[in-house]
């Protein structure tokens, strides 16, 4: 097994630590919508100024500078609004720093790849682990120029990171660039301006335990009444005491509504966010709160009823159920989705596919689902995959991290554990050892189905390779059940089985018999055994 990388240990994924539910604000009056727009625009302008101040502070940020920014915002809004704005600015700056570090690492990986390929002769072929030289002198020259561009870009990004400079666009860089391509986006300038302003609004408030209904700024009563503490410059628009404005609508949370009601009745912290969906012209209210993480169950208990192995692909989830012995049972299942279109459409497609997967798992009585711990962060660059633009787009379009996060969150309510395994060689070994044996005249097993079997077996601690033991005494089972599994602690359980010439049973000694040299000779009439090399038939499935 020399040259293969080590396979990481399997583990049970941790459960979610927070909950977010959303509902629509229906039957708003014209006055209600006008107040929400004014509040969002006013607080959005304050949030933009505070984020700019936070970016200017850079690495010199401290608790004193945070307090100074909050004191400046308090007269223009309120103490709680100022706390929410400064906290959001700090979180956005931290997110930009993490993205900056990822960008630096991607540039370093691209530079190393180009430098390696430039050092090789033109036309030299690569291996499975390292790319070869470039195909022509023209491509070599173009990549040499790109190397200088990436090195200059990396030097600039490193200087920005050392100085603590980040570049953040409130409202999103994609929407900002859409302004210059309105025809391609099929938008008018007025439509784009409306979306741009709505994305830059700010109307979110953090919860506070001990206060009435868990939030003093945006308050939702158990009966569904929504009220907002207006900023100081807009206090004249209040329709109730203490500068509060009550909306004309009443809200309910269809999903986890009982949990939300239990929290607000005992005044536990709940954070709220009000936003406008410009495309649908609808207002929404999102409630979120923290929950204690669900204790992870032991992996042996999760695998007591078998496991469902899931292989994620660009357009579907391939799943297969395995029994406690690691044998696939029943037929494979495919849960398809479409990752084209908007982000909301992609999220909905993935969510519906995961819902069908969880319903099938509950119907099977399985308590565990095995998925790959995928991360394509270092595999998306064009320097690594070259002209394979379609393949790069497929990798970039697969929401690997979001898939496991959403699956873990959804499975937490069903009592199903999510086991993450190392994705090394699952597709290759699954196709090598399981695709052909599981294919019959009535069922065509795909490479993805075989990979799902490999993922499930790795989660159970079994080797992916099918290994059968010879009969202990004779053709009967008087010695008991013949196990085909090697223990997880067995040495060399993933190794290649040695090819020993001889018959496949112990009825005669090795080297004896007319067909000892070629095990396939008895199936090919007229073939001389001495003219062929020995070849072993496909191993049968486990009993």
N, C-alpha and C positions, 0 to 999 in steps of 0.2 A: 504493500500500500504506500510505497514511497512516492512523494510528490503530491499527495492529496492533503488538503488542509484539514486541521482538526475540526471535528463537529462539536458545536457548543451543546451544553446540557439543555434539556427541555425544562420548561417551567410553566407554572400556572399564572396567567396574566392577572394582575391586580384589578380590582373592580373600580368603578367610577368614584370620584370624591365630590362630585357636584351634580346638580340637577338644574335643567333649564326647560321651562314650558312656555308656550306662546299661545296667545288668544287674540282675537280680533276685537277692536273697538268699534262696535256697530252703533248706528243711529246717533252719530255725532251731529250736533247742530253746526250751522255756519259759524257761529260765535266760538264754539269749542275748537273747530279746526283753525280759526284765526289765532286764538290764544296759543295753541300748540305750535303753530308756525312762528309766532313772535318769540315764545320761550326758547324754541330750538335754535332760532337764528341768533338771539342774544347770547345764549350760553355757548353756541358754536364759535362766535367771534372771540369770546373770552378763552375758550379752549385752544383756538389757534394761536393767540398771543402767548398763552402759558406754555404751549409746546415749543414755540420758538425760543422762549426764555430757557426752557429746560435744555434744548439743544445747544444754546450758547454756553450754558454752564459746563457741559461736557463732563469730563472726569472730575471737575472741581465741585460737583454736586455734593451737598451735605444736608443734614437735618436743618441747619440754620437757613440755607438758601430755600429749602422746601417750605419752611415756615414763613419766610419773607414773601414768597410767591403767593402763599395762601392768604396772608394778611392783605396783599394788594387786591385780591379777587373778592374778598368778603364784602366790602362796601358795595360792590357792583352786582352782587348776587345774594349770597348768604353764607354762613359758615359751613353748612353741610354741602351746598352746591360747590363751594370752593374746594372742599376736601375731595369730592368726587372728580372734579376737573383735574386737580394736581395729581391725583392717583392715576387717572387715565393717561395723563401725559408721561408720567414716569414709566408705566407699563408699555406704552408705545415706544418710548426711547429704548427700553430694554429689549423689546422685540426687534427693533432695527439693529441693535448691536449683535444679536444672535444671527440675524440674516447677514450682517456684514462679515462675521466670522466664517459663516458657511461659504460666502462668495470668495473670500480669501483662500479657503481650502480648495475650492473648485479651480481657481486660477492656478494654484500650485500644482494640482494634479494634471491639469492641461499642459502646463509648461514642462513638467517632467516627462509626459508622454511624447510631446513633440521633440524634445531634446533627445530622447532615446531613439526615436525613429529617424531623426536627422543624422545620428551617429552611425547608422547602418548603411550599407551600400544600397543603391537604388535597385529596386526589384527584388530584394531579398525577402523570402517568405517568412512569415512569423509562425509562432507556435500557439498552443491553446492558452498559454499564460502571458505571453508578451507579443505585441504586434511587431510586424516586420518593417522593412524599409518602405519608402514611398514608391509608387508605381513608375513615376517618370521624373525627369529633371525639372519639368515645369511645375509639377506638384511639390517637389522638394523645395524649389525656389519660393513658391507661394507660402508654404508652411514656415520657411525661414523668416519671411517677412511677418507672418502672424506671430511667430515666437517673440519678436521684438515688441509687437503691439501688446501682447499679454504681459510681458515683463514690465513695460511702462505702466500698464494698468494695475498690475500687482503692487508696484512700488507706490502708486498713488493711494491704493486702498490700505496698504500697511501704514502709510503716513497718516491717513484719516483715522485709522483705528488707534494708533499710538496717541494721537491728539484728542481722541474722544469725539470726533466729528461724525455725525450720521445725517443722512438725507431722508426726510420723511415727508410724505405728501398726504395731508388730511383730505380724505375723499377717495384716495387710491390713485396710484400712478397710471393704472390702465385707463381709468375714466378721464384722467387729465390728458392723456395722449389721444384719447378718442376725439377730443375737440378739434384736432387737426385732420381727422379722417371721418367727418360726419357722413359723407356719401357711402362709405363702406359700412358704417354702422347703421345706416338707414335712419338717421336722426336729423332733426332740424336743430338750429342753434337754440331755439327756445326750449325744445325738449331736453337737449343736453344741459342747458343752464338749470332747468328745474331739477334734474337728477343730481347735478353737481352740488347745488345748494342743499338738497335734502341729505346727501351723504355727509356734508360738513356740519349738519346740525348736531347739537348735543342735548340729549334729554335722558340721562340715566343717573340713578342715585343708588349708592350702596346702602345696604341694610344696617340696622343697629339694634341689637338685642336689648330688651328692656323698654324700648319706646313703643308707642301705641301701634299695634299691628306690625311691628318690626321694621318700620321705615317712617321717618318724619317728613321726608321730602316728597316722595311719591307714595301715597298711602292708598291701599286697597283694603276695604273692610271685608269681613267674612260674607256680608251680603252682596258684595260685588261693586260697591261704590268706589269710584276712583277720584282722588283729589290730588292737587299739585300745589306745593308751596312755591308761590311766584317769586322770582327775583325782585330785589328792591326797586329797580326802575320800572317794573311792570306791576307793582302792587296795586295800582289803581284799577286794574282789570279784575280784581278778586270779587267773587260773588258770595263769599262767606267770611267769617271772622279770621283774624290772625293772618291775613294775606293769602288765604287759600282759595283755590278755584276748583269747584266740583264739576266734573263732566256729566253730561246728561245721560250717558249710557251706563249700563251695568254689565260686568264681565263675569265669566265663568271659565274655569280651566278644565276642559274635558279629560285631559291626560294628567294624572297625578293630582287631581283637584282635591282629593281628601287629604293628601299629605300637605298641600299648600294651606288648606283650611286649618289643619291641626297646628301649623306653625304660627299663623297670624292670630289665632285665638289665644295663644299663650305668649304673644309678643316676642317671637323669635325672629332673628334677622332674615329679611328677604330683600334682595336687590331687584330693581325694576328698570326697564328700558322701554321708552316709547319711540317708535320710528315709523316713517311713512314709506310705503312701497309705491314708488311713483308709477311704475308700469301698471299696477292694478288700481291705483288711487285708493289705497286702503291703509288705515292706521292699525298698528299692532302693538300689543303690550307683552313684553317678555319678563317672566319672573324666574329668578334663579336663587339657589341657596346651596350651602355646603351640607354634605352628608358624611357620616363616618364610613370609611371604606369597609366593604364586606370582607370578613376574614376568608382567606383562601383555604379551600379544603385540601387535604393531602392528595397527592397525585394518584395514589393507589385507590383511594375512595372514589375519585372522579372517573377512573377507568374500570370500575367494578362491573359496569354493564356494557363495556365495549366503548368504541369511540367512532366519531365521524371525521374522516380526513377530508379537508377542503383545500383545493388548489385554485388560487386566484389567477384569472386570465384577463385579457383586455376586454372581453365581451361577456364572460360568464364565470360562474363559480362551479367547478367540477367537484362533486362530493360523492363519497362512497362510505357505507357503513362497514365497520370491522367488528368481529366478535372479540371475546376476551383473549383468544389465541392468536389474533392478528390476521385472521382469514376474512377476506371480503365476502359479505353476505348480501343477497338480494341483487338489485340492479343499480348501476350508477345513476346519479341524479345531476341535472344541470340547471342552474338558476341564472337566467340570462338578464342582462341589463345593457343599456345604451349610454356610453360615456360622452356622447357628443352633445352640443348645445350649451346652455348656460350652467353656471355652478349650481343653482337651485335644482335644475333638472337632473344633473349628475348625482347630487346628493339624494334626491328622491329615488332615483333608479337603484342606487346602492342600498338604500334603506329598505326598499321593497324586496330586493333579492335576499337580504339578510333576514327579513321577516319570514319569508317562505322557508328559508333554511332552518330557522329556529322552530317553526311549526312542524316541520318534518322531523327534526330531532326529538321534539316532545312526543310526537306520535310513535317514534321508534323506541322510546323509553331510554334513550342514551343521555348520560349526564355530562358528557365532555365532547367538545369539538376541537380538533387540532388544526391549526393554521400555521403558515410559515411566518417567521419573524423577518419580514422583508424590509430592505432599505436600499433604494436605488439612488441614493444621494450622490454617490461617486460614479454612477454608471450612465449618466445622462449627457455627458459632454460629447461634443462632436469629435474631439480629439481622440477619444477612445474608440468610437464606433465608425468614425470616418464618414463615408458616403451613405451609410445605412440610415438615412433620414427617417424613413418609415418606422424602423425599429426604435429609434430614439423617441419618436412621437408616441409610440405605444407605451414605452417605459414611463415617459413623462405623464401620460394620461392615466396611469393606474394609481388610484389613491390608496397606496399601501398602508401608510400610517393611519389615515382616517378610517380605513376599513377595519383594522383591528380595534381601534379605539371605539368606533361605533358598535362593532359586534360585541365587545366586552360590556359596553353600557347596556345594550339591549338584552344580552344574555343574563345580566345580573338579576333581572326581575323574574327570570324563568328558572333559576336554580341550575343553569348549565354552566360548567366551567370551561374556560378557553385556555387551551394549552398551546403555547408557542414553541416551535421547534426550529432548529437551524435549517435554512433552505438549501444547504449544500448538496448537490448531486441528486435531489429528489426527482426531478424530471428525467434525468439521464438514467438513473438506476431503476426508477419505476418503469420506464419504457423497456429497459433491458430485461428485467426479470418478471414483469407482470402483464405487459400489454398483450403479448402473444398467447400466453396460457389462458387469459381471461376472454379472449376473442373466440366466438363460436359462430356457427352458421346463422344463429338467431340474434346475435349481439355483436356489434363492432365496438371494441374498446379503443378509445382514443388515447393519445399520449397523456392528455390531461387527467383522464380517469385513472390511468396507472400511477400518475404522480400523486393523486389523492390517496391511493393505497399506500404509497411509500411514506407520505406524511403521517398517516394514521399509525403505521407500524413504528415509525420513529418516535411518535408520542408515547406509544406503549412500551418503549424500551426494547423492541425486537429489531433485529437486523432487517434491512430491506431485502436482502438476498433470500430466496427460498432455498432452504437446505433440508434434505430428507435423509434420514438415517437408514442404513440397510436393515433387512429383517433380522431380528435377534437370533432366531433359531431356524425358522422355516417360514412358509407363506402364511401361517396362521398368526393370530395375535395372542397366543397364550402367555407371552411375557408382559402383557398389558399394553396401554396406549403408547404408540410410537410418537414421541414429541418431535416436532420439526423446528423448534425454537431453541436458540442458544441464549443462555442467561445473559443479562446485561453486563455482568462482570467477567464473562468468558473472554479469554485472550484471543485475539484475531478473529472475532466473530464476523467482522466485515471483510475478511480476507478472501482471496480467491481460492476456490476449492481445488486441491491438487488433482491433476489428471493422471490416474493410475491405470495403465493398460490392463485389460482383463474383463471378464464378464461382470454384469451388474448384480449378480447374486453370489452367495457363498456356496453354491451347490458344487462348483468345481474350482480348482485352483487357478490363479492368474496365469495366463499364457496357454491354458488348455482349451480345447474345443476348436471346432473348425472355423468359427466366426469370432475368435478372440481378438484378432487384430483389428477388425472393423465391426462395430456394433450395429452399423446400418446395413451390413451386407445381406442379412437375412430378408430384408425388405426390398432388395434390388436383385432380382433374378439375373443370372448370367454374369454377375460381377465377381471377380476374383478377389478374395480377401487380402491376398498378399500384395495387390497393386494399389490398395487404398490406405490412407492414414486413418487412425482411430478417431472416431467422432462420437460424442455422447449425445443421446437424445435429450429433448427438453425434459426437465424434471417435472413430475406431476405436482399438482396442488397438494397442500397438506390435508391430512384427514381431519 
